[in-house]
Amino acid sequence: MKKPMIVLLMAALLLCLTACTAQQEAKTDPEGSSSQQAEQKLRHVEITIRDYGVVKLELYPELAPITVANFIQLSKKGFYDGLTFHRIIDDFMIQGGAPKSNSSDTRTITGEFSENGWTQNTLRHEAGVISMARANDPNSASSQFFICVGPVERLSHLDGKYAAFGRVTEGLEIVKKIAADARPTDNNGSIAPDQQPVIEKIVVID
């Protein structure tokens, strides 16, 4: 009768030691859950647009982690500095970030939106939301992005089809002024090269 009792006590002690060790590792492991939580925190960027001012945005990696990481990486390396908003439609959006013809800095990324099987991205397109432009291929987004101007009824058809990944927190009036000032050369919103608003820089704040 004593041996089974001893075995049970030893098993209980082993379980306790294992649980305690796991708990300690969770607290100290730099590659564990704490770092994963850090990767999911809000990111903040500032877009300086020549002759217009600074637009501040917050980005949501918990909704679109690949998209946010790609945008942050390009911004940090200065990819966007000197590029333009080349496609603008008033009461709809302003689109920029097209690479220069000799650029090799971009890569295509997974389209993080529901129609592409990415259901965790629930951010809807409305005034101030930033989203990725793409071609017909759902995984063809690379560097081009657009900032919505609104109203919602003109943007709702984008929901679930494009990877929205953040929103303007300050400077939406600047985005709307850019849209209002634009003089497109066609129905697609194309802007003449000498009339395209210039992105002086995109700075990652945190």
ZADO-1210 file (C-alpha; in nm, 4 decimals, padded with zeros to 6 digits):
<atoms>
<atom x="00.0000" y="00.0000" z="00.0000" code="MET" pos="1"/>
<atom x="00.2910" y="00.2359" z="00.0638" code="LYS" pos="2"/>
<atom x="00.4530" y="00.2055" z="-00.2805" code="LYS" pos="3"/>
<atom x="00.1515" y="00.3350" z="-00.4766" code="PRO" pos="4"/>
<atom x="00.1250" y="00.6292" z="-00.2370" code="MET" pos="5"/>
<atom x="00.4945" y="00.7130" z="-00.2860" code="ILE" pos="6"/>
<atom x="00.4570" y="00.6895" z="-00.6637" code="VAL" pos="7"/>
<atom x="00.1588" y="00.9268" z="-00.6559" code="LEU" pos="8"/>
<atom x="00.3456" y="01.1774" z="-00.4405" code="LEU" pos="9"/>
<atom x="00.6487" y="01.1687" z="-00.6712" code="MET" pos="10"/>
<atom x="00.4252" y="01.2173" z="-00.9772" code="ALA" pos="11"/>
<atom x="00.2530" y="01.5163" z="-00.8151" code="ALA" pos="12"/>
<atom x="00.5896" y="01.6686" z="-00.7258" code="LEU" pos="13"/>
<atom x="00.7146" y="01.6221" z="-01.0819" code="LEU" pos="14"/>
<atom x="00.4053" y="01.7921" z="-01.2234" code="LEU" pos="15"/>
<atom x="00.4507" y="02.0836" z="-00.9871" code="CYS" pos="16"/>
<atom x="00.8173" y="02.1257" z="-01.0837" code="LEU" pos="17"/>
<atom x="00.7294" y="02.1093" z="-01.4541" code="THR" pos="18"/>
<atom x="00.4558" y="02.3704" z="-01.4173" code="ALA" pos="19"/>
<atom x="00.6806" y="02.6023" z="-01.2183" code="CYS" pos="20"/>
<atom x="00.9612" y="02.5690" z="-01.4731" code="THR" pos="21"/>
<atom x="00.7238" y="02.6423" z="-01.7612" code="ALA" pos="22"/>
<atom x="00.5876" y="02.9449" z="-01.5784" code="GLN" pos="23"/>
<atom x="00.9388" y="03.0790" z="-01.5212" code="GLN" pos="24"/>
<atom x="01.0338" y="03.0258" z="-01.8867" code="GLU" pos="25"/>
<atom x="00.7244" y="03.2137" z="-01.9959" code="ALA" pos="26"/>
<atom x="00.8384" y="03.5108" z="-01.7888" code="LYS" pos="27"/>
<atom x="01.1989" y="03.5138" z="-01.9063" code="THR" pos="28"/>
<atom x="01.2000" y="03.3735" z="-02.2613" code="ASP" pos="29"/>
<atom x="01.2609" y="03.6725" z="-02.4951" code="PRO" pos="30"/>
<atom x="01.1191" y="03.4749" z="-02.7858" code="GLU" pos="31"/>
<atom x="00.8020" y="03.3765" z="-02.6013" code="GLY" pos="32"/>
<atom x="00.4584" y="03.5259" z="-02.5646" code="SER" pos="33"/>
<atom x="00.5840" y="03.8655" z="-02.4465" code="SER" pos="34"/>
<atom x="00.7671" y="03.9264" z="-02.7744" code="SER" pos="35"/>
<atom x="00.4666" y="03.8075" z="-02.9711" code="GLN" pos="36"/>
<atom x="00.2500" y="04.0570" z="-02.7859" code="GLN" pos="37"/>
<atom x="00.5030" y="04.3313" z="-02.8624" code="ALA" pos="38"/>
<atom x="00.4784" y="04.2522" z="-03.2339" code="GLU" pos="39"/>
<atom x="00.1016" y="04.3054" z="-03.2134" code="GLN" pos="40"/>
<atom x="00.1196" y="04.6551" z="-03.0648" code="LYS" pos="41"/>
<atom x="-00.0004" y="04.9613" z="-03.2541" code="LEU" pos="42"/>
<atom x="00.2566" y="05.1149" z="-03.4865" code="ARG" pos="43"/>
<atom x="00.2644" y="05.4860" z="-03.5648" code="HIS" pos="44"/>
<atom x="00.3961" y="05.6670" z="-03.8715" code="VAL" pos="45"/>
<atom x="00.4018" y="06.0227" z="-04.0015" code="GLU" pos="46"/>
<atom x="00.3758" y="06.1104" z="-04.3710" code="ILE" pos="47"/>
<atom x="00.5162" y="06.4511" z="-04.4659" code="THR" pos="48"/>
<atom x="00.3605" y="06.5756" z="-04.7893" code="ILE" pos="49"/>
<atom x="00.5225" y="06.8697" z="-04.9646" code="ARG" pos="50"/>
<atom x="00.3172" y="07.1923" z="-04.9544" code="ASP" pos="51"/>
<atom x="00.0501" y="07.0243" z="-04.7420" code="TYR" pos="52"/>
<atom x="00.1892" y="06.9129" z="-04.4071" code="GLY" pos="53"/>
<atom x="00.2095" y="06.6042" z="-04.1884" code="VAL" pos="54"/>
<atom x="-00.0447" y="06.3220" z="-04.1740" code="VAL" pos="55"/>
<atom x="-00.0212" y="06.0914" z="-03.8717" code="LYS" pos="56"/>
<atom x="-00.1448" y="05.7329" z="-03.8778" code="LEU" pos="57"/>
<atom x="-00.1714" y="05.4319" z="-03.6510" code="GLU" pos="58"/>
<atom x="-00.1247" y="05.0850" z="-03.8011" code="LEU" pos="59"/>
<atom x="-00.2821" y="04.7595" z="-03.6834" code="TYR" pos="60"/>
<atom x="-00.0521" y="04.4545" z="-03.6998" code="PRO" pos="61"/>
<atom x="-00.3091" y="04.2447" z="-03.5124" code="GLU" pos="62"/>
<atom x="-00.5340" y="04.2744" z="-03.8193" code="LEU" pos="63"/>
<atom x="-00.2793" y="04.2723" z="-04.1008" code="ALA" pos="64"/>
<atom x="00.0673" y="04.1762" z="-03.9693" code="PRO" pos="65"/>
<atom x="00.2310" y="04.1074" z="-04.3074" code="ILE" pos="66"/>
<atom x="00.1007" y="04.4305" z="-04.4568" code="THR" pos="67"/>
<atom x="00.2076" y="04.6432" z="-04.1603" code="VAL" pos="68"/>
<atom x="00.5531" y="04.4816" z="-04.1462" code="ALA" pos="69"/>
<atom x="00.6040" y="04.5447" z="-04.5189" code="ASN" pos="70"/>
<atom x="00.4955" y="04.9098" z="-04.4907" code="PHE" pos="71"/>
<atom x="00.7181" y="04.9668" z="-04.1864" code="ILE" pos="72"/>
<atom x="01.0173" y="04.8045" z="-04.3562" code="GLN" pos="73"/>
<atom x="00.9802" y="05.0153" z="-04.6712" code="LEU" pos="74"/>
<atom x="00.9315" y="05.3324" z="-04.4659" code="SER" pos="75"/>
<atom x="01.2401" y="05.2694" z="-04.2527" code="LYS" pos="76"/>
<atom x="01.4636" y="05.2180" z="-04.5548" code="LYS" pos="77"/>
<atom x="01.3403" y="05.5476" z="-04.7068" code="GLY" pos="78"/>
<atom x="01.1692" y="05.3792" z="-05.0000" code="PHE" pos="79"/>
<atom x="00.8755" y="05.6215" z="-05.0020" code="TYR" pos="80"/>
<atom x="01.0840" y="05.9384" z="-04.9712" code="ASP" pos="81"/>
<atom x="01.0372" y="06.1439" z="-05.2863" code="GLY" pos="82"/>
<atom x="00.7589" y="05.9310" z="-05.4334" code="LEU" pos="83"/>
<atom x="00.4170" y="06.0797" z="-05.5090" code="THR" pos="84"/>
<atom x="00.0415" y="06.0443" z="-05.4948" code="PHE" pos="85"/>
<atom x="-00.0166" y="05.9659" z="-05.8610" code="HIS" pos="86"/>
<atom x="-00.3841" y="05.8647" z="-05.8584" code="ARG" pos="87"/>
<atom x="-00.6442" y="06.0808" z="-05.6842" code="ILE" pos="88"/>
<atom x="-01.0238" y="06.0727" z="-05.6939" code="ILE" pos="89"/>
<atom x="-01.2078" y="06.3308" z="-05.4868" code="ASP" pos="90"/>
<atom x="-01.4570" y="06.1881" z="-05.2347" code="ASP" pos="91"/>
<atom x="-01.2897" y="05.8495" z="-05.2773" code="PHE" pos="92"/>
<atom x="-00.9141" y="05.8155" z="-05.2127" code="MET" pos="93"/>
<atom x="-00.5583" y="05.9295" z="-05.2784" code="ILE" pos="94"/>
<atom x="-00.3117" y="05.6629" z="-05.3956" code="GLN" pos="95"/>
<atom x="00.0680" y="05.6732" z="-05.3819" code="GLY" pos="96"/>
<atom x="00.3850" y="05.4747" z="-05.3314" code="GLY" pos="97"/>
<atom x="00.4437" y="05.3551" z="-05.6871" code="ALA" pos="98"/>
<atom x="00.8108" y="05.2519" z="-05.7122" code="PRO" pos="99"/>
<atom x="01.0514" y="05.4160" z="-05.9496" code="LYS" pos="100"/>
<atom x="01.1162" y="05.2123" z="-06.2616" code="SER" pos="101"/>
<atom x="01.4628" y="05.1039" z="-06.1470" code="ASN" pos="102"/>
<atom x="01.3553" y="05.0030" z="-05.7963" code="SER" pos="103"/>
<atom x="01.4249" y="04.6515" z="-05.6703" code="SER" pos="104"/>
<atom x="01.3088" y="04.7145" z="-05.3123" code="ASP" pos="105"/>
<atom x="00.9555" y="04.5801" z="-05.3349" code="THR" pos="106"/>
<atom x="00.8080" y="04.2332" z="-05.3061" code="ARG" pos="107"/>
<atom x="00.4532" y="04.1091" z="-05.3404" code="THR" pos="108"/>
<atom x="00.2776" y="04.0139" z="-05.0184" code="ILE" pos="109"/>
<atom x="-00.0198" y="03.8067" z="-04.9092" code="THR" pos="110"/>
<atom x="-00.3518" y="03.9884" z="-04.9393" code="GLY" pos="111"/>
<atom x="-00.4821" y="04.0068" z="-04.5831" code="GLU" pos="112"/>
<atom x="-00.8548" y="04.0426" z="-04.6476" code="PHE" pos="113"/>
<atom x="-01.1536" y="03.8125" z="-04.6115" code="SER" pos="114"/>
<atom x="-01.2045" y="03.7283" z="-04.9793" code="GLU" pos="115"/>
<atom x="-00.8485" y="03.5952" z="-04.9787" code="ASN" pos="116"/>
<atom x="-00.9164" y="03.3750" z="-04.6741" code="GLY" pos="117"/>
<atom x="-00.7836" y="03.6248" z="-04.4161" code="TRP" pos="118"/>
<atom x="-01.0853" y="03.6645" z="-04.1892" code="THR" pos="119"/>
<atom x="-00.9171" y="03.8359" z="-03.8923" code="GLN" pos="120"/>
<atom x="-00.8958" y="04.1681" z="-04.0771" code="ASN" pos="121"/>
<atom x="-01.2256" y="04.3351" z="-03.9901" code="THR" pos="122"/>
<atom x="-01.1189" y="04.6945" z="-04.0562" code="LEU" pos="123"/>
<atom x="-01.3705" y="04.8640" z="-04.2844" code="ARG" pos="124"/>
<atom x="-01.2904" y="05.1219" z="-04.5480" code="HIS" pos="125"/>
<atom x="-01.3997" y="05.4675" z="-04.4414" code="GLU" pos="126"/>
<atom x="-01.2549" y="05.8175" z="-04.4429" code="ALA" pos="127"/>
<atom x="-00.9011" y="05.8110" z="-04.3051" code="GLY" pos="128"/>
<atom x="-00.8385" y="05.4370" z="-04.3422" code="VAL" pos="129"/>
<atom x="-00.5160" y="05.3364" z="-04.5199" code="ILE" pos="130"/>
<atom x="-00.5251" y="05.0274" z="-04.7388" code="SER" pos="131"/>
<atom x="-00.3081" y="04.8473" z="-04.9941" code="MET" pos="132"/>
<atom x="-00.3561" y="04.8910" z="-05.3678" code="ALA" pos="133"/>
<atom x="-00.3171" y="04.5803" z="-05.5815" code="ARG" pos="134"/>
<atom x="-00.3762" y="04.4302" z="-05.9254" code="ALA" pos="135"/>
<atom x="-00.6292" y="04.1546" z="-06.0003" code="ASN" pos="136"/>
<atom x="-00.4153" y="03.8940" z="-05.8237" code="ASP" pos="137"/>
<atom x="-00.5181" y="03.9063" z="-05.4541" code="PRO" pos="138"/>
<atom x="-00.1523" y="03.8586" z="-05.3557" code="ASN" pos="139"/>
<atom x="-00.0094" y="04.1300" z="-05.5818" code="SER" pos="140"/>
<atom x="00.0165" y="04.4223" z="-05.3350" code="ALA" pos="141"/>
<atom x="00.3709" y="04.5506" z="-05.2862" code="SER" pos="142"/>
<atom x="00.4289" y="04.9173" z="-05.2021" code="SER" pos="143"/>
<atom x="00.1345" y="05.1175" z="-05.3325" code="GLN" pos="144"/>
<atom x="-00.1226" y="05.2277" z="-05.0767" code="PHE" pos="145"/>
<atom x="-00.4261" y="05.4513" z="-05.0682" code="PHE" pos="146"/>
<atom x="-00.5871" y="05.6658" z="-04.8008" code="ILE" pos="147"/>
<atom x="-00.9655" y="05.6792" z="-04.8099" code="CYS" pos="148"/>
<atom x="-01.1460" y="06.0102" z="-04.8251" code="VAL" pos="149"/>
<atom x="-01.5048" y="05.8845" z="-04.8125" code="GLY" pos="150"/>
<atom x="-01.8000" y="05.8882" z="-04.7859" code="PRO" pos="151"/>
<atom x="-01.8627" y="05.5341" z="-04.6653" code="VAL" pos="152"/>
<atom x="-02.1150" y="05.4533" z="-04.9365" code="GLU" pos="153"/>
<atom x="-01.8430" y="05.5051" z="-05.1977" code="ARG" pos="154"/>
<atom x="-01.5964" y="05.2833" z="-05.0107" code="LEU" pos="155"/>
<atom x="-01.7957" y="04.9887" z="-04.8785" code="SER" pos="156"/>
<atom x="-01.7381" y="04.7810" z="-05.1926" code="HIS" pos="157"/>
<atom x="-01.3679" y="04.7681" z="-05.0986" code="LEU" pos="158"/>
<atom x="-01.4365" y="04.5841" z="-04.7718" code="ASP" pos="159"/>
<atom x="-01.3079" y="04.2290" z="-04.7778" code="GLY" pos="160"/>
<atom x="-01.1297" y="04.2871" z="-05.1108" code="LYS" pos="161"/>
<atom x="-00.8368" y="04.5076" z="-05.0090" code="TYR" pos="162"/>
<atom x="-00.6063" y="04.4935" z="-04.7080" code="ALA" pos="163"/>
<atom x="-00.6931" y="04.7889" z="-04.4871" code="ALA" pos="164"/>
<atom x="-00.4251" y="04.8170" z="-04.2180" code="PHE" pos="165"/>
<atom x="-00.4502" y="05.1471" z="-04.0309" code="GLY" pos="166"/>
<atom x="-00.6132" y="05.4878" z="-04.0061" code="ARG" pos="167"/>
<atom x="-00.5317" y="05.8589" z="-03.9921" code="VAL" pos="168"/>
<atom x="-00.5234" y="05.9993" z="-03.6393" code="THR" pos="169"/>
<atom x="-00.4225" y="06.3559" z="-03.7312" code="GLU" pos="170"/>
<atom x="-00.4308" y="06.5366" z="-04.0632" code="GLY" pos="171"/>
<atom x="-00.7378" y="06.3949" z="-04.2333" code="LEU" pos="172"/>
<atom x="-00.8161" y="06.7489" z="-04.3459" code="GLU" pos="173"/>
<atom x="-00.4844" y="06.7430" z="-04.5357" code="ILE" pos="174"/>
<atom x="-00.5815" y="06.4223" z="-04.7150" code="VAL" pos="175"/>
<atom x="-00.9190" y="06.5722" z="-04.8077" code="LYS" pos="176"/>
<atom x="-00.7558" y="06.8912" z="-04.9367" code="LYS" pos="177"/>
<atom x="-00.5194" y="06.6895" z="-05.1567" code="ILE" pos="178"/>
<atom x="-00.8212" y="06.5074" z="-05.2990" code="ALA" pos="179"/>
<atom x="-01.0133" y="06.8316" z="-05.3541" code="ALA" pos="180"/>
<atom x="-00.7181" y="07.0097" z="-05.5179" code="ASP" pos="181"/>
<atom x="-00.6455" y="06.7295" z="-05.7643" code="ALA" pos="182"/>
<atom x="-00.7163" y="06.7689" z="-06.1341" code="ARG" pos="183"/>
<atom x="-00.7198" y="06.4157" z="-06.2794" code="PRO" pos="184"/>
<atom x="-00.6482" y="06.3735" z="-06.6482" code="THR" pos="185"/>
<atom x="-00.8888" y="06.0800" z="-06.6877" code="ASP" pos="186"/>
<atom x="-01.1713" y="05.8937" z="-06.5126" code="ASN" pos="187"/>
<atom x="-00.9191" y="05.6698" z="-06.3357" code="ASN" pos="188"/>
<atom x="-00.7823" y="05.9576" z="-06.1304" code="GLY" pos="189"/>
<atom x="-00.4456" y="05.9828" z="-06.3081" code="SER" pos="190"/>
<atom x="-00.2540" y="06.2963" z="-06.2132" code="ILE" pos="191"/>
<atom x="-00.0056" y="06.4665" z="-06.4459" code="ALA" pos="192"/>
<atom x="00.3534" y="06.4058" z="-06.3231" code="PRO" pos="193"/>
<atom x="00.4186" y="06.7737" z="-06.2486" code="ASP" pos="194"/>
<atom x="00.0958" y="06.7947" z="-06.0449" code="GLN" pos="195"/>
<atom x="00.1457" y="06.4895" z="-05.8228" code="GLN" pos="196"/>
<atom x="00.1772" y="06.5712" z="-05.4490" code="PRO" pos="197"/>
<atom x="00.5198" y="06.4606" z="-05.3252" code="VAL" pos="198"/>
<atom x="00.5755" y="06.2337" z="-05.0251" code="ILE" pos="199"/>
<atom x="00.8826" y="06.3972" z="-04.8732" code="GLU" pos="200"/>
<atom x="00.9238" y="06.1200" z="-04.6152" code="LYS" pos="201"/>
<atom x="00.7461" y="05.8582" z="-04.4087" code="ILE" pos="202"/>
<atom x="00.8850" y="05.8297" z="-04.0571" code="VAL" pos="203"/>
<atom x="00.8187" y="05.5371" z="-03.8235" code="VAL" pos="204"/>
<atom x="00.7569" y="05.6829" z="-03.4771" code="ILE" pos="205"/>
<atom x="00.7244" y="05.3547" z="-03.2818" code="ASP" pos="206"/>
</atoms>
